[in-house]
Amino acid sequence: MSKPLVSLVVFSNPYQSVRQALQLCDGLAGLDKSDKILIKPNLVTWDFNLPFPPYGVVTTAAVMSALVRILNEEGFRHLTIGEAPLMIPKTIGQAMYKTLGYDKLREKYGVALVDFNEEKFETVDFGDFKLSLAKRALEADKIINLPVLKTHNQCQVSLGIKNLKGCLNRKSKMYCHGKDVDLDHMFPHIIEKLPVALTIIDGVYTLAKGPGPTGNAYRKNVLVASRDFLACDVVGAGLMGYDAGEVEHLKYFAGRHNQSTNLKDIEVRGEEISKHSAYIESDFQWDEANTGPAGFHKRGISGLAIRKYDSSLCTGCSMMYNPMLIMFMSAYKGRPFPNMELVSGKRQVASLGFDYTMLFGKCACSLNKDNPHIKKVLPVKGCPPTMEDFEEAMKEAGLTCDYNQYVSYRHYIYSRYKKEDGFDMGLYTV
């Protein structure tokens, strides 16, 4: 039995590097010129108001542009780029396409630019559960999956299999982060229903403590490509220092299909994995008592217990979680907080013994609405909450936040990426 074939190449010139990655893995062999091809990047979110470092967070426009050019040169004419980015408060897909210059791909190559959130979804039966998938994805003849090489603080790595979660509607995405289901055992089913013919992992940058811009990005300069999407993810995980057999969603998917997660069972062409592999952290550290991030303890913050997020915290609330932490720090004036607990997601239950209990997000509010342990409730009911919702709840406890400190923080995380270190915003414009 032949081994699955994966290519690993150094990224330099975008066109030449993508072309080499495709040639080494025979990546276009499974495509027909008449196919309706959907290209699914990772364009999870953007911020149009504050500085947003996209490095390792979203697919580079440079790789996307090179791929579209190559497909056009090879005679593929029926191309669509599709994604369902976060809706905070409304969908931003077309705005992201414009910011990234994808309109030039439409003008030059006739590529359709689709925001799944603006189109139809179809309910798909997965046996034990149902999810709504983008009709465009289901109707495509072939899908080219174009994820980013990054870690994920809820499921260790976010690569090709995880990227297809972006084909779900909002309700189904939230369902995957359920109270009584395992996130790692939900989204791997999605790819089983979709005609994924090729995966190209964009590793121009890689992201520690992902998946959002509050993680730490590094210039990586690699591309990984394969017609075998599991093998591609196994190699991608290895490049970030993870044994795929210990990454639960990859282990789970491989077990369902009797496939291997061992790098020895994959033929890698091009570069050696060991030459480019380096471990990067996937998660933020909490103190041993589960009362807050390790950094809070170092700052001397007390009187506050922020329970660490779990996988039931959906992406919308996850994206607001770090801003919430920064706002807490802005309210710290050197005195202990007023014996306060914060819980979030669909599983966390408020504890006994706190004077104030903040319920972060609609799900936490619903779960704890009749909790007898709560003395004084501070509900932050949004889905997801806004900064204004959080500030109002803090006022109920006599605490004042400083939004300007959050703005300063956003400028800081953007400014730490220097051009001389390889961080080039030009790679995010066609």
C-alpha positions in Angstrom: 0.0 0.0 0.0 1.5 3.4 -1.1 2.0 6.1 1.5 0.1 9.4 1.2 2.2 12.1 -0.4 2.8 15.5 1.1 5.0 18.3 -0.2 6.9 20.6 2.1 8.6 23.6 0.5 10.3 26.8 1.5 8.2 29.9 0.8 10.1 32.6 -1.1 8.5 33.8 -4.3 4.8 33.2 -3.8 4.1 32.0 -7.4 7.1 29.7 -7.6 6.7 28.3 -4.1 3.0 27.4 -4.6 3.7 26.0 -8.0 6.5 23.8 -6.5 4.3 22.6 -3.7 1.7 21.5 -6.2 4.1 19.8 -8.4 5.8 17.8 -5.7 2.5 16.4 -4.4 0.8 16.1 -7.8 -1.8 18.4 -6.3 -3.9 19.2 -9.4 -4.2 15.6 -10.5 -7.6 15.2 -8.9 -9.1 18.2 -10.6 -11.0 18.4 -13.9 -11.0 21.6 -16.0 -14.8 21.6 -15.9 -15.0 21.3 -12.1 -16.7 24.0 -10.0 -13.9 24.6 -7.6 -14.3 26.3 -4.2 -11.3 27.7 -2.5 -11.8 27.9 1.3 -9.2 30.2 3.0 -9.1 30.9 6.7 -10.5 34.4 7.1 -12.0 34.0 10.5 -12.1 37.7 11.4 -10.7 41.2 10.9 -10.9 44.5 12.8 -11.6 47.6 10.8 -11.4 50.0 13.7 -8.2 49.1 15.7 -4.8 47.8 14.5 -5.1 44.2 13.5 -2.0 42.0 12.9 -3.1 39.2 10.5 0.1 37.2 10.8 -0.6 33.6 11.3 -4.3 34.4 11.8 -5.7 34.6 8.3 -4.5 33.2 5.0 -2.1 35.4 3.2 -3.3 37.1 0.0 0.1 36.3 -1.5 -0.6 32.5 -1.4 -4.2 32.9 -2.4 -3.2 35.1 -5.4 -0.5 32.7 -6.5 -2.9 29.7 -6.3 -5.6 31.5 -8.3 -3.1 32.5 -11.0 -1.8 28.9 -11.3 -5.3 27.5 -11.6 -6.1 30.0 -14.3 -3.0 29.1 -16.2 -3.9 25.4 -16.0 -7.3 26.1 -17.5 -9.5 26.1 -14.4 -12.2 28.7 -15.0 -15.0 28.0 -12.5 -13.4 29.3 -9.3 -15.1 30.6 -6.1 -13.5 31.8 -2.9 -15.8 31.2 0.0 -15.7 31.8 3.8 -18.1 32.5 6.7 -16.2 34.9 9.0 -17.4 35.8 12.5 -20.5 37.9 12.7 -19.7 40.7 15.2 -22.3 42.1 15.0 -22.8 41.4 11.2 -20.9 39.4 8.6 -17.8 41.0 7.2 -16.8 38.7 4.4 -17.1 41.1 1.5 -15.3 43.9 3.5 -12.5 41.4 4.2 -12.3 40.5 0.5 -11.9 44.2 -0.4 -9.3 44.8 2.3 -7.2 41.8 1.1 -7.6 42.9 -2.6 -9.5 39.8 -3.6 -11.6 42.1 -5.9 -8.6 42.1 -8.2 -8.8 38.3 -8.5 -12.5 38.7 -9.5 -11.7 41.4 -12.1 -8.7 39.6 -13.6 -9.7 35.9 -13.4 -13.5 36.0 -12.9 -13.3 34.5 -9.4 -16.6 34.6 -7.5 -16.2 36.0 -4.0 -18.8 34.5 -1.6 -19.6 35.2 2.0 -21.4 32.0 3.1 -23.2 34.0 5.8 -25.1 35.9 3.1 -26.1 32.7 1.2 -28.0 29.5 1.8 -27.1 26.7 4.2 -28.4 23.1 4.0 -29.0 20.8 7.0 -26.8 17.7 6.8 -27.5 14.6 8.9 -24.3 13.3 10.6 -26.1 10.5 12.4 -26.0 11.6 16.0 -26.4 15.2 15.2 -27.2 17.7 12.3 -25.3 20.7 11.1 -26.0 23.3 8.5 -23.3 23.6 5.8 -22.9 26.2 3.2 -24.8 25.2 0.1 -21.9 26.5 -2.1 -19.5 24.1 -0.4 -21.9 21.1 -0.7 -22.5 21.9 -4.4 -18.8 22.3 -5.3 -17.3 19.6 -7.5 -14.0 20.0 -5.7 -12.7 22.1 -2.7 -9.2 23.4 -2.3 -8.7 24.0 1.4 -6.3 26.9 2.2 -5.8 27.0 6.0 -3.1 28.7 8.1 -0.4 27.0 10.1 -1.4 27.9 13.6 -2.2 26.6 17.1 -5.5 26.8 18.8 -6.1 27.3 22.5 -9.1 24.9 22.5 -7.9 22.1 20.2 -4.1 22.5 20.1 -3.8 23.0 16.3 -5.9 24.6 13.6 -5.1 23.3 10.2 -7.1 21.8 7.2 -9.7 19.7 9.1 -10.4 22.5 11.5 -10.6 25.1 8.8 -13.8 23.5 7.3 -15.7 24.6 10.4 -15.9 27.9 8.5 -18.4 26.2 6.2 -21.0 26.1 9.0 -23.7 28.7 9.8 -23.5 30.5 13.0 -25.9 28.3 14.9 -24.0 25.1 13.9 -20.7 26.6 14.9 -22.1 27.3 18.3 -23.5 23.8 18.5 -20.0 22.4 18.0 -19.1 24.2 21.2 -21.8 22.4 23.1 -22.3 21.7 26.8 -22.5 17.9 26.3 -20.4 17.4 23.2 -16.7 17.4 22.6 -15.5 20.1 20.2 -12.7 17.8 19.0 -15.3 15.1 18.1 -17.6 17.5 16.3 -15.8 19.5 13.6 -13.8 16.5 12.2 -17.1 15.2 10.8 -17.6 18.2 8.5 -14.8 17.3 6.1 -16.4 13.8 5.6 -19.3 15.5 3.8 -17.3 17.8 1.6 -15.3 17.1 -1.7 -11.9 18.3 -0.5 -9.5 17.5 -3.3 -6.4 19.4 -2.1 -5.1 21.1 1.0 -2.4 23.8 1.0 -1.3 24.9 4.5 -0.1 28.5 4.4 2.9 28.5 6.7 4.4 31.9 5.7 3.7 32.7 9.3 2.8 30.5 12.2 0.9 31.4 15.3 1.4 30.4 18.9 -1.5 30.7 21.4 -3.9 31.1 18.5 -6.3 31.3 16.8 -6.6 35.1 17.1 -4.4 38.1 16.9 -3.6 38.1 20.6 -1.3 35.1 20.0 2.4 35.4 19.0 3.2 35.1 15.3 6.5 33.9 13.9 7.8 34.0 10.3 8.0 30.4 9.3 8.3 30.4 5.4 6.9 27.0 4.6 4.0 25.6 2.5 2.6 22.2 3.0 0.4 20.6 0.3 -1.3 17.3 -0.2 -4.3 15.6 -1.8 -4.6 13.6 1.5 -6.0 16.1 4.0 -5.3 14.0 7.1 -1.6 13.5 6.1 -1.3 17.2 5.4 -2.5 18.0 8.9 -0.2 15.4 10.4 2.8 17.2 8.8 1.4 20.6 9.7 1.1 19.5 13.4 4.7 18.1 13.3 6.0 21.5 12.0 4.6 23.1 15.2 6.1 20.4 17.4 2.9 18.3 17.9 2.6 14.6 17.6 -0.7 14.2 15.6 -1.5 11.1 17.6 -1.8 13.2 20.7 -3.9 15.9 19.0 -7.4 14.7 19.9 -9.3 15.8 16.8 -6.6 14.3 14.5 -6.5 11.1 16.5 -10.3 10.9 16.5 -10.6 11.4 12.7 -7.8 8.9 12.0 -9.5 6.3 14.2 -12.8 6.7 12.4 -11.1 6.0 9.1 -8.5 3.5 10.2 -5.7 5.9 9.1 -2.3 6.6 10.6 -1.2 9.7 12.4 2.5 8.6 12.3 4.8 10.7 10.2 6.7 7.6 9.2 3.6 6.5 7.3 3.7 9.6 5.1 6.0 10.3 2.1 7.2 13.9 2.4 8.8 15.4 -0.7 10.8 18.6 -0.7 12.1 19.8 2.7 12.8 17.6 5.7 10.2 18.2 8.5 13.0 18.1 11.2 14.7 21.0 9.6 11.6 23.2 10.1 9.9 21.8 13.1 9.8 23.8 16.3 7.4 23.6 19.2 5.1 26.6 19.8 2.6 26.9 22.7 -1.1 26.5 22.0 -2.6 27.7 25.2 -2.4 30.5 27.7 -1.3 29.6 31.3 -3.7 29.9 34.2 -2.6 29.8 37.9 -2.9 26.5 39.7 -6.0 27.6 41.7 -7.8 28.5 38.4 -8.4 32.1 39.5 -7.0 33.8 36.4 -4.1 34.0 33.9 -0.7 33.5 35.3 0.1 37.1 34.5 -2.7 38.4 36.8 -1.0 36.6 39.7 2.4 38.1 38.9 0.7 41.6 38.9 -0.6 41.0 42.4 -4.2 41.0 41.3 -6.4 39.3 44.0 -10.0 39.2 45.0 -10.9 37.9 41.6 -11.5 34.4 40.2 -11.7 34.1 36.5 -12.3 30.5 35.6 -10.4 29.4 32.6 -12.4 29.0 29.3 -13.2 25.5 28.1 -14.2 24.2 24.6 -17.9 25.2 25.2 -16.9 28.8 24.8 -17.8 29.5 21.2 -15.7 31.6 18.8 -17.6 34.8 19.2 -17.1 34.9 23.0 -13.6 33.6 22.6 -12.7 36.7 20.5 -14.1 38.9 23.3 -12.3 37.0 26.1 -9.0 38.7 25.7 -10.5 42.2 25.6 -12.4 41.3 28.8 -9.1 40.4 30.5 -7.4 43.6 29.4 -10.4 45.6 30.7 -10.1 43.8 34.1 -6.5 44.8 34.2 -7.5 48.4 33.4 -9.9 48.3 36.4 -7.2 47.1 38.8 -6.0 50.1 41.0 -3.7 48.2 43.4 -6.5 47.0 45.7 -8.1 43.6 45.7 -11.2 43.1 43.6 -14.5 42.8 45.6 -14.5 39.0 46.0 -15.7 38.4 42.4 -16.0 35.3 40.2 -16.3 35.1 36.5 -17.7 32.1 34.6 -18.2 31.6 30.9 -19.3 29.1 28.3 -22.0 26.4 28.6 -20.5 24.3 31.4 -19.1 26.6 34.1 -21.3 26.8 37.2 -20.9 29.7 39.7 -19.3 28.7 43.0 -20.4 29.4 46.6 -18.7 32.1 48.6 -18.4 35.1 46.2 -20.0 38.5 46.7 -20.2 39.1 43.0 -20.7 36.6 40.1 -20.1 37.8 36.6 -21.8 35.7 33.9 -19.9 36.3 30.7 -22.1 35.7 27.7 -25.6 34.6 27.0 -24.9 30.9 27.6 -23.3 31.4 31.1 -26.3 33.6 32.0 -28.8 31.0 30.9 -27.0 28.1 32.7 -26.7 30.0 36.0 -30.0 31.9 36.0 -31.3 30.0 39.0 -28.0 29.2 40.7 -28.5 29.6 44.5 -24.7 30.2 45.1 -25.0 33.6 43.5 -25.3 36.6 45.9 -25.1 39.5 43.4 -25.2 38.7 39.7 -23.4 40.7 37.1 -24.9 39.5 33.8 -23.0 40.2 30.5 -25.8 38.9 28.3 -24.5 39.5 24.8 -24.0 36.8 22.2 -21.2 37.6 22.1 -20.9 40.3 24.7 -19.6 43.8 23.7 -17.1 45.9 25.5 -20.0 48.2 26.5 -21.9 45.3 28.1 -18.8 44.4 30.1 -18.2 47.9 31.3 -21.8 48.3 32.5 -21.6 45.1 34.5 -18.3 46.2 36.1 -20.0 49.5 37.2 -22.5 47.4 39.1 -19.6 46.2 41.3 -18.3 49.8 41.6 -15.4 49.1 39.2 -14.4 51.5 36.4 -12.6 50.2 33.3 -10.4 52.3 31.0 -11.1 51.5 27.3 -8.1 53.5 26.3 -5.9 50.9 27.9 -7.4 48.3 25.6 -6.8 50.6 22.6 -3.1 50.9 23.8 -2.8 47.2 24.1 -4.1 46.7 20.5 -1.5 49.2 19.2 1.1 47.3 21.2 0.4 43.9 19.8 0.4 45.4 16.3 3.7 47.3 16.8 5.7 44.3 18.1 5.8 42.9 14.5 8.7 44.6 12.7 9.3 44.7 9.0 13.0 43.8 9.5 11.8 40.6 11.2 9.9 39.5 8.2 6.4 40.9 9.1 5.1 42.3 5.8 1.5 43.6 5.5 2.1 43.5 1.8 1.6 39.8 1.9 -2.0 40.4 2.8 -2.9 42.5 -0.3 -3.3 41.0 -3.8 
